[in-house]
Amino acid sequence: MPEPVIIKESLAEHMSTSLTETLANASRQAQERNYADLLIVDADSHHHETSYAPWREISQYIEDDTIRLRVDAAMKRSPGSSGMGSTVRGSIGDRSMGGRIQRQGLRPTDVNEGESRGVAAVKRAMECMGIDYSVLFPTPLLNVGVLPEVDVQVNTMWAYARWLTEQVIPAEPSIKTLVCLPFNDPDASLRMVKTFGDRPGVLGFVVGSTFHHPVHSKRFLPIYAEIEALGKPMAFHSAYNWHDRLTEQFNKFLSAHGIGRTLYNIVHLTNWTINGIPERFPDLKAVWIESGVTFLPFLMQRLDAEYMMRTSEAPLLKKLPSEYMQEYFYTAQPLENTVHQDALAMTFDMIHAETQLMYASDYPHWDFDVPSVIYDLPFLTEQARRNILGENALNLFGLERPAKLNGQRRGSQLRSSDLAEDGVEAPPVDISFAD
């Protein structure tokens, strides 16, 4: 089998962190580790849905005439812009570290007739990393829970769900999603569950964790009941919000990003557990996404200790909080890189990772993880490795096992034609690497 090519162009040469080199290395890893006989499910991948090319399509699904005209007018004022600056708060902080961390979109030239470049770019990355299924999420729209305009949140979420389930997913069976709910409006969220719950490719539902309503509120119970009846999971995709009164104390992106992404899911997971949601809805599976895993031993021990001293405050619980947490599902990304392998092994043991943890790349964001971050862990058994890389997600989401794939599918080579020259004059593409 020929060696994968590492692209050497002006793009890669001027980057200190080159996406193309990373994917080429992932391609090499896929072949060296023989992913051909492994099922790999990426439980959390992304695209930048508010770049111009997809958003001009999504915006046409906005039901409210005023909001749709507002976005259309913004696009007309700034040709080539999505107009989303007027609806979704923009990125803040020094994400690129003064340009030292850069991200560049793939621009596949081998697009099949009728296929969007966005779908082609997702598939190309999946092929490079050896992934069979990708669960695709938006990026800016996951943070609309912080918007003061709830009607904007509702309309954009609805439009995005229609676009994704009507245009993107039908075009590529390997791309799936969890439909994002406008959680600040329970009635609108319930409508979305009922509308999209049985659509092909919809594996469940998700909310962006940067919202400030308690998950145990009675207003959300009908949503949980409906999702439970569908037999699908409810997920919380963490993020960070530097405008929060607590996290605004951080003066570095490193701090706000590192702690914020974990903090929001800690709050919601605690409320979910202590208020007995697993007992009220025993068949509803909870999934906690993009928080890493190292916070879990702390939270398990802390909640157990408090509960044993104050059991009367959690009357619905029939076992320790940590025992409920061992039944939740988690995604590994960002898998904290630590020199203390024994600590990571203990974490995996405490959360029953062999059956409850799922591989996630968070591709194409700047801190994404390739499958080798799981494959290479020395303390995993062969079965645990297989489960985390794909089998757990297959079972949770009810996916069909794909037919055995040709080994060449695992680790496809990048081509120079896949790159936009320096990312300067390239036309807009559906998938970009902002997060």
KEVEX-166394 format. One record per residue (C-alpha): residue number from 1; residue in one letter; chain; x, y, z. Coordinates in steps of 0.2 Angstrom, whole numbers. Layout:
BEGIN
<NUM; "a"; "A"; <X; Y; Z>>;
...
This chain:
BEGIN
<1; "m"; "A"; <0; 0; 0>>;
<2; "p"; "A"; <8; 17; -5>>;
<3; "e"; "A"; <13; 29; 9>>;
<4; "p"; "A"; <1; 43; 12>>;
<5; "v"; "A"; <7; 60; 5>>;
<6; "i"; "A"; <10; 74; 17>>;
<7; "i"; "A"; <6; 90; 7>>;
<8; "k"; "A"; <20; 103; 6>>;
<9; "e"; "A"; <13; 119; 0>>;
<10; "s"; "A"; <13; 137; 5>>;
<11; "l"; "A"; <-2; 134; 16>>;
<12; "a"; "A"; <7; 120; 26>>;
<13; "e"; "A"; <24; 128; 26>>;
<14; "h"; "A"; <18; 144; 34>>;
<15; "m"; "A"; <7; 136; 48>>;
<16; "s"; "A"; <14; 131; 64>>;
<17; "t"; "A"; <0; 119; 66>>;
<18; "s"; "A"; <-6; 113; 49>>;
<19; "l"; "A"; <-23; 105; 47>>;
<20; "t"; "A"; <-17; 96; 31>>;
<21; "e"; "A"; <-2; 88; 40>>;
<22; "t"; "A"; <-13; 83; 54>>;
<23; "l"; "A"; <-25; 74; 43>>;
<24; "a"; "A"; <-11; 67; 33>>;
<25; "n"; "A"; <-4; 60; 49>>;
<26; "a"; "A"; <-21; 53; 54>>;
<27; "s"; "A"; <-22; 45; 37>>;
<28; "r"; "A"; <-5; 36; 40>>;
<29; "q"; "A"; <-11; 31; 58>>;
<30; "a"; "A"; <-26; 23; 50>>;
<31; "q"; "A"; <-16; 12; 39>>;
<32; "e"; "A"; <-2; 8; 52>>;
<33; "r"; "A"; <-15; 3; 65>>;
<34; "n"; "A"; <-26; -6; 53>>;
<35; "y"; "A"; <-43; 2; 56>>;
<36; "a"; "A"; <-50; -8; 42>>;
<37; "d"; "A"; <-58; -20; 54>>;
<38; "l"; "A"; <-64; -7; 66>>;
<39; "l"; "A"; <-80; 2; 67>>;
<40; "i"; "A"; <-77; 20; 71>>;
<41; "v"; "A"; <-91; 32; 75>>;
<42; "d"; "A"; <-87; 50; 78>>;
<43; "a"; "A"; <-100; 56; 91>>;
<44; "d"; "A"; <-96; 74; 89>>;
<45; "s"; "A"; <-90; 83; 73>>;
<46; "h"; "A"; <-94; 100; 67>>;
<47; "h"; "A"; <-96; 112; 53>>;
<48; "h"; "A"; <-98; 131; 53>>;
<49; "e"; "A"; <-116; 132; 47>>;
<50; "t"; "A"; <-116; 151; 47>>;
<51; "s"; "A"; <-103; 154; 34>>;
<52; "y"; "A"; <-111; 162; 19>>;
<53; "a"; "A"; <-113; 146; 7>>;
<54; "p"; "A"; <-124; 136; 19>>;
<55; "w"; "A"; <-132; 150; 28>>;
<56; "r"; "A"; <-140; 158; 13>>;
<57; "e"; "A"; <-149; 141; 11>>;
<58; "i"; "A"; <-153; 139; 30>>;
<59; "s"; "A"; <-160; 156; 31>>;
<60; "q"; "A"; <-174; 153; 18>>;
<61; "y"; "A"; <-181; 140; 31>>;
<62; "i"; "A"; <-184; 154; 44>>;
<63; "e"; "A"; <-202; 155; 48>>;
<64; "d"; "A"; <-203; 172; 55>>;
<65; "d"; "A"; <-204; 185; 40>>;
<66; "t"; "A"; <-196; 199; 51>>;
<67; "i"; "A"; <-181; 188; 56>>;
<68; "r"; "A"; <-178; 181; 39>>;
<69; "l"; "A"; <-179; 198; 31>>;
<70; "r"; "A"; <-167; 204; 44>>;
<71; "v"; "A"; <-154; 191; 40>>;
<72; "d"; "A"; <-157; 193; 21>>;
<73; "a"; "A"; <-154; 212; 23>>;
<74; "a"; "A"; <-138; 209; 32>>;
<75; "m"; "A"; <-131; 198; 18>>;
<76; "k"; "A"; <-136; 211; 5>>;
<77; "r"; "A"; <-127; 224; 15>>;
<78; "s"; "A"; <-111; 213; 16>>;
<79; "p"; "A"; <-110; 202; 0>>;
<80; "g"; "A"; <-101; 186; 5>>;
<81; "s"; "A"; <-106; 187; 23>>;
<82; "s"; "A"; <-119; 176; 32>>;
<83; "g"; "A"; <-127; 191; 41>>;
<84; "m"; "A"; <-126; 180; 57>>;
<85; "g"; "A"; <-117; 194; 66>>;
<86; "s"; "A"; <-134; 202; 69>>;
<87; "t"; "A"; <-141; 186; 77>>;
<88; "v"; "A"; <-127; 175; 85>>;
<89; "r"; "A"; <-113; 183; 95>>;
<90; "g"; "A"; <-96; 182; 87>>;
<91; "s"; "A"; <-81; 173; 93>>;
<92; "i"; "A"; <-70; 182; 106>>;
<93; "g"; "A"; <-53; 179; 113>>;
<94; "d"; "A"; <-37; 175; 105>>;
<95; "r"; "A"; <-42; 158; 98>>;
<96; "s"; "A"; <-28; 158; 85>>;
<97; "m"; "A"; <-14; 163; 97>>;
<98; "g"; "A"; <-9; 178; 86>>;
<99; "g"; "A"; <-10; 168; 71>>;
<100; "r"; "A"; <0; 153; 77>>;
<101; "i"; "A"; <-15; 141; 77>>;
<102; "q"; "A"; <-23; 142; 60>>;
<103; "r"; "A"; <-37; 132; 52>>;
<104; "q"; "A"; <-40; 129; 34>>;
<105; "g"; "A"; <-55; 122; 25>>;
<106; "l"; "A"; <-53; 107; 13>>;
<107; "r"; "A"; <-59; 112; -4>>;
<108; "p"; "A"; <-62; 95; -13>>;
<109; "t"; "A"; <-62; 96; -31>>;
<110; "d"; "A"; <-68; 78; -34>>;
<111; "v"; "A"; <-86; 83; -30>>;
<112; "n"; "A"; <-99; 71; -37>>;
<113; "e"; "A"; <-113; 79; -47>>;
<114; "g"; "A"; <-127; 86; -36>>;
<115; "e"; "A"; <-116; 84; -21>>;
<116; "s"; "A"; <-112; 100; -10>>;
<117; "r"; "A"; <-94; 104; -6>>;
<118; "g"; "A"; <-99; 104; 12>>;
<119; "v"; "A"; <-104; 86; 12>>;
<120; "a"; "A"; <-89; 82; 2>>;
<121; "a"; "A"; <-77; 90; 14>>;
<122; "v"; "A"; <-85; 81; 29>>;
<123; "k"; "A"; <-83; 64; 19>>;
<124; "r"; "A"; <-65; 68; 15>>;
<125; "a"; "A"; <-60; 71; 33>>;
<126; "m"; "A"; <-70; 55; 38>>;
<127; "e"; "A"; <-60; 45; 25>>;
<128; "c"; "A"; <-43; 52; 31>>;
<129; "m"; "A"; <-47; 47; 49>>;
<130; "g"; "A"; <-55; 31; 45>>;
<131; "i"; "A"; <-72; 35; 52>>;
<132; "d"; "A"; <-88; 26; 47>>;
<133; "y"; "A"; <-101; 38; 54>>;
<134; "s"; "A"; <-100; 56; 60>>;
<135; "v"; "A"; <-113; 64; 71>>;
<136; "l"; "A"; <-113; 82; 64>>;
<137; "f"; "A"; <-117; 97; 75>>;
<138; "p"; "A"; <-117; 116; 71>>;
<139; "t"; "A"; <-105; 128; 79>>;
<140; "p"; "A"; <-111; 145; 83>>;
<141; "l"; "A"; <-129; 139; 84>>;
<142; "l"; "A"; <-125; 129; 99>>;
<143; "n"; "A"; <-122; 145; 109>>;
<144; "v"; "A"; <-139; 153; 105>>;
<145; "g"; "A"; <-145; 149; 122>>;
<146; "v"; "A"; <-137; 165; 128>>;
<147; "l"; "A"; <-146; 176; 116>>;
<148; "p"; "A"; <-159; 188; 124>>;
<149; "e"; "A"; <-170; 186; 108>>;
<150; "v"; "A"; <-178; 169; 111>>;
<151; "d"; "A"; <-188; 171; 95>>;
<152; "v"; "A"; <-172; 172; 85>>;
<153; "q"; "A"; <-166; 156; 94>>;
<154; "v"; "A"; <-182; 147; 90>>;
<155; "n"; "A"; <-182; 152; 72>>;
<156; "t"; "A"; <-164; 149; 68>>;
<157; "m"; "A"; <-164; 132; 76>>;
<158; "w"; "A"; <-179; 127; 66>>;
<159; "a"; "A"; <-172; 133; 50>>;
<160; "y"; "A"; <-156; 124; 53>>;
<161; "a"; "A"; <-164; 107; 58>>;
<162; "r"; "A"; <-175; 108; 42>>;
<163; "w"; "A"; <-159; 112; 31>>;
<164; "l"; "A"; <-149; 98; 39>>;
<165; "t"; "A"; <-162; 85; 38>>;
<166; "e"; "A"; <-169; 89; 21>>;
<167; "q"; "A"; <-153; 94; 11>>;
<168; "v"; "A"; <-137; 87; 20>>;
<169; "i"; "A"; <-141; 71; 29>>;
<170; "p"; "A"; <-151; 63; 14>>;
<171; "a"; "A"; <-136; 66; 3>>;
<172; "e"; "A"; <-124; 56; 14>>;
<173; "p"; "A"; <-130; 41; 24>>;
<174; "s"; "A"; <-114; 41; 35>>;
<175; "i"; "A"; <-118; 59; 42>>;
<176; "k"; "A"; <-130; 59; 56>>;
<177; "t"; "A"; <-136; 72; 69>>;
<178; "l"; "A"; <-144; 76; 86>>;
<179; "v"; "A"; <-156; 89; 82>>;
<180; "c"; "A"; <-152; 105; 92>>;
<181; "l"; "A"; <-167; 112; 103>>;
<182; "p"; "A"; <-171; 130; 107>>;
<183; "f"; "A"; <-171; 126; 125>>;
<184; "n"; "A"; <-176; 143; 131>>;
<185; "d"; "A"; <-193; 140; 124>>;
<186; "p"; "A"; <-200; 123; 130>>;
<187; "d"; "A"; <-215; 123; 118>>;
<188; "a"; "A"; <-204; 126; 103>>;
<189; "s"; "A"; <-192; 113; 109>>;
<190; "l"; "A"; <-207; 100; 111>>;
<191; "r"; "A"; <-213; 105; 93>>;
<192; "m"; "A"; <-196; 101; 86>>;
<193; "v"; "A"; <-195; 84; 95>>;
<194; "k"; "A"; <-212; 79; 88>>;
<195; "t"; "A"; <-207; 86; 70>>;
<196; "f"; "A"; <-190; 79; 68>>;
<197; "g"; "A"; <-190; 64; 80>>;
<198; "d"; "A"; <-193; 51; 66>>;
<199; "r"; "A"; <-183; 59; 52>>;
<200; "p"; "A"; <-170; 48; 44>>;
<201; "g"; "A"; <-153; 52; 52>>;
<202; "v"; "A"; <-159; 60; 68>>;
<203; "l"; "A"; <-152; 50; 82>>;
<204; "g"; "A"; <-158; 60; 96>>;
<205; "f"; "A"; <-158; 78; 103>>;
<206; "v"; "A"; <-146; 90; 110>>;
<207; "v"; "A"; <-145; 107; 119>>;
<208; "g"; "A"; <-130; 119; 120>>;
<209; "s"; "A"; <-125; 119; 138>>;
<210; "t"; "A"; <-123; 138; 139>>;
<211; "f"; "A"; <-141; 142; 145>>;
<212; "h"; "A"; <-147; 147; 162>>;
<213; "h"; "A"; <-163; 137; 165>>;
<214; "p"; "A"; <-162; 122; 177>>;
<215; "v"; "A"; <-164; 106; 168>>;
<216; "h"; "A"; <-175; 99; 182>>;
<217; "s"; "A"; <-188; 113; 179>>;
<218; "k"; "A"; <-206; 106; 177>>;
<219; "r"; "A"; <-207; 115; 160>>;
<220; "f"; "A"; <-194; 103; 152>>;
<221; "l"; "A"; <-202; 87; 158>>;
<222; "p"; "A"; <-214; 85; 143>>;
<223; "i"; "A"; <-199; 86; 132>>;
<224; "y"; "A"; <-190; 72; 141>>;
<225; "a"; "A"; <-206; 62; 141>>;
<226; "e"; "A"; <-207; 64; 122>>;
<227; "i"; "A"; <-189; 60; 119>>;
<228; "e"; "A"; <-190; 45; 130>>;
<229; "a"; "A"; <-205; 38; 121>>;
<230; "l"; "A"; <-195; 39; 105>>;
<231; "g"; "A"; <-182; 28; 112>>;
<232; "k"; "A"; <-168; 41; 108>>;
<233; "p"; "A"; <-155; 50; 119>>;
<234; "m"; "A"; <-155; 68; 126>>;
<235; "a"; "A"; <-138; 76; 125>>;
<236; "f"; "A"; <-129; 91; 132>>;
<237; "h"; "A"; <-116; 99; 122>>;
<238; "s"; "A"; <-105; 109; 132>>;
<239; "a"; "A"; <-97; 126; 127>>;
<240; "y"; "A"; <-91; 142; 135>>;
<241; "n"; "A"; <-98; 159; 137>>;
<242; "w"; "A"; <-85; 172; 142>>;
<243; "h"; "A"; <-99; 184; 146>>;
<244; "d"; "A"; <-105; 174; 160>>;
<245; "r"; "A"; <-103; 183; 177>>;
<246; "l"; "A"; <-93; 169; 184>>;
<247; "t"; "A"; <-82; 165; 169>>;
<248; "e"; "A"; <-79; 183; 164>>;
<249; "q"; "A"; <-67; 184; 178>>;
<250; "f"; "A"; <-55; 174; 167>>;
<251; "n"; "A"; <-42; 185; 158>>;
<252; "k"; "A"; <-36; 172; 146>>;
<253; "f"; "A"; <-44; 162; 132>>;
<254; "l"; "A"; <-35; 146; 139>>;
<255; "s"; "A"; <-44; 148; 156>>;
<256; "a"; "A"; <-62; 152; 149>>;
<257; "h"; "A"; <-61; 138; 136>>;
<258; "g"; "A"; <-53; 125; 147>>;
<259; "i"; "A"; <-64; 128; 163>>;
<260; "g"; "A"; <-80; 135; 154>>;
<261; "r"; "A"; <-83; 119; 143>>;
<262; "t"; "A"; <-83; 108; 159>>;
<263; "l"; "A"; <-92; 120; 171>>;
<264; "y"; "A"; <-108; 121; 161>>;
<265; "n"; "A"; <-110; 102; 160>>;
<266; "i"; "A"; <-105; 100; 178>>;
<267; "v"; "A"; <-120; 111; 183>>;
<268; "h"; "A"; <-132; 103; 172>>;
<269; "l"; "A"; <-126; 85; 176>>;
<270; "t"; "A"; <-128; 89; 195>>;
<271; "n"; "A"; <-145; 96; 193>>;
<272; "w"; "A"; <-150; 81; 182>>;
<273; "t"; "A"; <-144; 68; 194>>;
<274; "i"; "A"; <-148; 76; 211>>;
<275; "n"; "A"; <-166; 80; 206>>;
<276; "g"; "A"; <-169; 62; 200>>;
<277; "i"; "A"; <-172; 64; 182>>;
<278; "p"; "A"; <-165; 46; 179>>;
<279; "e"; "A"; <-178; 40; 191>>;
<280; "r"; "A"; <-192; 50; 183>>;
<281; "f"; "A"; <-187; 44; 165>>;
<282; "p"; "A"; <-178; 28; 167>>;
<283; "d"; "A"; <-177; 24; 149>>;
<284; "l"; "A"; <-170; 41; 144>>;
<285; "k"; "A"; <-152; 40; 140>>;
<286; "a"; "A"; <-141; 56; 145>>;
<287; "v"; "A"; <-126; 60; 135>>;
<288; "w"; "A"; <-113; 73; 140>>;
<289; "i"; "A"; <-103; 80; 126>>;
<290; "e"; "A"; <-86; 89; 124>>;
<291; "s"; "A"; <-82; 91; 143>>;
<292; "g"; "A"; <-68; 79; 143>>;
<293; "v"; "A"; <-67; 65; 157>>;
<294; "t"; "A"; <-56; 71; 170>>;
<295; "f"; "A"; <-69; 81; 180>>;
<296; "l"; "A"; <-80; 65; 182>>;
<297; "p"; "A"; <-70; 57; 197>>;
<298; "f"; "A"; <-71; 74; 206>>;
<299; "l"; "A"; <-89; 76; 204>>;
<300; "m"; "A"; <-93; 58; 208>>;
<301; "q"; "A"; <-84; 59; 224>>;
<302; "r"; "A"; <-91; 76; 229>>;
<303; "l"; "A"; <-109; 72; 225>>;
<304; "d"; "A"; <-108; 55; 234>>;
<305; "a"; "A"; <-101; 63; 250>>;
<306; "e"; "A"; <-114; 77; 250>>;
<307; "y"; "A"; <-128; 65; 247>>;
<308; "m"; "A"; <-123; 53; 261>>;
<309; "m"; "A"; <-124; 68; 273>>;
<310; "r"; "A"; <-141; 75; 266>>;
<311; "t"; "A"; <-151; 61; 258>>;
<312; "s"; "A"; <-167; 70; 262>>;
<313; "e"; "A"; <-163; 83; 250>>;
<314; "a"; "A"; <-163; 71; 235>>;
<315; "p"; "A"; <-178; 60; 239>>;
<316; "l"; "A"; <-180; 53; 222>>;
<317; "l"; "A"; <-163; 45; 222>>;
<318; "k"; "A"; <-162; 26; 225>>;
<319; "k"; "A"; <-143; 24; 224>>;
<320; "l"; "A"; <-127; 35; 225>>;
<321; "p"; "A"; <-125; 49; 212>>;
<322; "s"; "A"; <-110; 41; 206>>;
<323; "e"; "A"; <-120; 26; 201>>;
<324; "y"; "A"; <-131; 36; 190>>;
<325; "m"; "A"; <-116; 44; 183>>;
<326; "q"; "A"; <-110; 27; 178>>;
<327; "e"; "A"; <-125; 24; 168>>;
<328; "y"; "A"; <-123; 41; 158>>;
<329; "f"; "A"; <-114; 42; 141>>;
<330; "y"; "A"; <-99; 53; 138>>;
<331; "t"; "A"; <-88; 58; 124>>;
<332; "a"; "A"; <-70; 58; 126>>;
<333; "q"; "A"; <-65; 74; 117>>;
<334; "p"; "A"; <-56; 83; 123>>;
<335; "l"; "A"; <-47; 69; 130>>;
<336; "e"; "A"; <-35; 77; 143>>;
<337; "n"; "A"; <-17; 73; 139>>;
<338; "t"; "A"; <-9; 69; 155>>;
<339; "v"; "A"; <7; 61; 160>>;
<340; "h"; "A"; <-2; 52; 174>>;
<341; "q"; "A"; <-9; 37; 164>>;
<342; "d"; "A"; <-14; 28; 180>>;
<343; "a"; "A"; <-25; 43; 184>>;
<344; "l"; "A"; <-33; 42; 167>>;
<345; "a"; "A"; <-35; 23; 168>>;
<346; "m"; "A"; <-44; 26; 185>>;
<347; "t"; "A"; <-55; 38; 177>>;
<348; "f"; "A"; <-60; 26; 164>>;
<349; "d"; "A"; <-64; 13; 177>>;
<350; "m"; "A"; <-74; 24; 188>>;
<351; "i"; "A"; <-86; 30; 173>>;
<352; "h"; "A"; <-87; 12; 166>>;
<353; "a"; "A"; <-79; 19; 150>>;
<354; "e"; "A"; <-79; 2; 142>>;
<355; "t"; "A"; <-98; 3; 140>>;
<356; "q"; "A"; <-102; 22; 142>>;
<357; "l"; "A"; <-88; 32; 133>>;
<358; "m"; "A"; <-88; 36; 115>>;
<359; "y"; "A"; <-75; 42; 104>>;
<360; "a"; "A"; <-77; 60; 97>>;
<361; "s"; "A"; <-66; 70; 86>>;
<362; "d"; "A"; <-73; 88; 88>>;
<363; "y"; "A"; <-66; 90; 70>>;
<364; "p"; "A"; <-62; 102; 63>>;
<365; "h"; "A"; <-60; 113; 78>>;
<366; "w"; "A"; <-42; 118; 83>>;
<367; "d"; "A"; <-41; 105; 97>>;
<368; "f"; "A"; <-49; 90; 88>>;
<369; "d"; "A"; <-44; 72; 92>>;
<370; "v"; "A"; <-40; 58; 79>>;
<371; "p"; "A"; <-45; 40; 83>>;
<372; "s"; "A"; <-27; 36; 89>>;
<373; "v"; "A"; <-30; 45; 105>>;
<374; "i"; "A"; <-41; 31; 110>>;
<375; "y"; "A"; <-33; 17; 100>>;
<376; "d"; "A"; <-16; 20; 108>>;
<377; "l"; "A"; <-21; 20; 126>>;
<378; "p"; "A"; <-10; 6; 134>>;
<379; "f"; "A"; <-22; 2; 148>>;
<380; "l"; "A"; <-37; -3; 136>>;
<381; "t"; "A"; <-41; -20; 132>>;
<382; "e"; "A"; <-45; -24; 114>>;
<383; "q"; "A"; <-63; -25; 117>>;
<384; "a"; "A"; <-64; -9; 127>>;
<385; "r"; "A"; <-54; 0; 113>>;
<386; "r"; "A"; <-67; -7; 100>>;
<387; "n"; "A"; <-82; -2; 111>>;
<388; "i"; "A"; <-76; 16; 114>>;
<389; "l"; "A"; <-71; 19; 96>>;
<390; "g"; "A"; <-88; 13; 89>>;
<391; "e"; "A"; <-98; -1; 97>>;
<392; "n"; "A"; <-105; 10; 111>>;
<393; "a"; "A"; <-111; 23; 99>>;
<394; "l"; "A"; <-118; 10; 88>>;
<395; "n"; "A"; <-128; 3; 102>>;
<396; "l"; "A"; <-134; 19; 110>>;
<397; "f"; "A"; <-139; 27; 93>>;
<398; "g"; "A"; <-146; 12; 85>>;
<399; "l"; "A"; <-135; 13; 70>>;
<400; "e"; "A"; <-134; 0; 57>>;
<401; "r"; "A"; <-117; -9; 56>>;
<402; "p"; "A"; <-109; -4; 40>>;
<403; "a"; "A"; <-103; -18; 28>>;
<404; "k"; "A"; <-85; -22; 29>>;
<405; "l"; "A"; <-75; -9; 21>>;
<406; "n"; "A"; <-60; -10; 10>>;
<407; "g"; "A"; <-44; -7; 19>>;
<408; "q"; "A"; <-40; 7; 7>>;
<409; "r"; "A"; <-55; 17; 14>>;
<410; "r"; "A"; <-46; 18; 30>>;
<411; "g"; "A"; <-34; 32; 28>>;
<412; "s"; "A"; <-37; 39; 11>>;
<413; "q"; "A"; <-23; 51; 5>>;
<414; "l"; "A"; <-25; 70; 5>>;
<415; "r"; "A"; <-22; 78; -12>>;
<416; "s"; "A"; <-15; 95; -16>>;
<417; "s"; "A"; <-32; 98; -25>>;
<418; "d"; "A"; <-41; 97; -8>>;
<419; "l"; "A"; <-33; 113; -2>>;
<420; "a"; "A"; <-38; 131; -5>>;
<421; "e"; "A"; <-22; 140; -10>>;
<422; "d"; "A"; <-18; 149; 6>>;
<423; "g"; "A"; <-36; 152; 11>>;
<424; "v"; "A"; <-36; 169; 3>>;
<425; "e"; "A"; <-44; 169; -14>>;
<426; "a"; "A"; <-54; 152; -11>>;
<427; "p"; "A"; <-73; 154; -14>>;
<428; "p"; "A"; <-84; 151; 1>>;
<429; "v"; "A"; <-86; 133; 6>>;
<430; "d"; "A"; <-99; 124; 17>>;
<431; "i"; "A"; <-87; 118; 30>>;
<432; "s"; "A"; <-75; 129; 38>>;
<433; "f"; "A"; <-64; 128; 53>>;
<434; "a"; "A"; <-69; 142; 65>>;
<435; "d"; "A"; <-76; 136; 82>>;
